[in-house]
C-alpha cells in the first residue's frame, strides 16, 4: 500500500476515535463509567491479548506466503538463466529457438504476468512461452552425449522453473480467508467500543485522546501491515517487484553478447509475440 494512503488511513481512524471519545466524554461521569477500574483494565487486557495473539498468528501466515512468493520469483529467474546456458548445447535450430523463447518468457513475466498478479487476475493461466518451449523441445533429437545430457537437464530445469513459478503466483490471490478478516475487524470494533467506556470527564481531553488514539493507531497500522503481506504484488512500499527476472534478462543479454551469440527473439519488449 502507498505510504501516503496508509498514513492518511491511520490518521483518519485516530481522528474518528478521538472525536467519538470526546463526544462520549461530555456525558461521562468523573472517574469514567467503570466503578472498578482494575477489573475493567483486566477485561481490556483479555480483549487486547486475544486480538494480538490472533493477529500475530495471521501475520506469520501471511508473511510465510509473502516470503514464498519472493523466493519463488528469485528461483524462477535463476532457472531461466541456467536454461539459457543449457540451451547452447543443443543443435540448431532448437538452440536459437529455445534461447529466444526463454527471453520472451522472462519479458512476459516482468510485464504481463506481474501486472495481472497486481490486479489479482492471474489465476491458473499458464505462460504461453512455456507451451512454445515444450513444442520446440518435442522436435529435439539428441545426437551426442552432451546433447542428451543437456536434454535431460533441461527437463529437470523446466520442472524447477514451473515449481518456482507456482510459488510466485501462490500469494497473488491472498491466503487470509474472509472469515478471519471478519473476526479481526469484529474484535477491533469491540476493543474500540470498550475504550469509549473509559471516557472520563474529570481527565484532560488530550490525555483521553491519547488513550484511545494510540490504541486505534496501533490496530489500524497492524491491519494495514496484514493487508500488505496478504497482497504482496502491489506498487507501494514492500510490494514485490520483478527485480530478479529483470536482472536475469540483463545477464542473459550481456552473456550472449560477450560470446558473440545472436539470437532471434520472437517477441517485443513486453513479451508479446511478433510475426516471424
Secondary structure as UniProt FT lines:
FT   HELIX           3..25
FT   TURN            26..27
FT   TURN            30..31
FT   HELIX           37..87
FT   TURN            88..89
FT   TURN            92..93
FT   HELIX           94..108
FT   HELIX           109..113
FT   HELIX           114..119
FT   TURN            123..124
FT   HELIX           128..138
FT   HELIX           145..170
FT   HELIX           171..173
FT   HELIX           178..196
FT   TURN            197..198
FT   TURN            201..202
FT   HELIX           205..230
FT   TURN            237..238
FT   HELIX           243..258
FT   TURN            259..260
FT   TURN            269..270
//
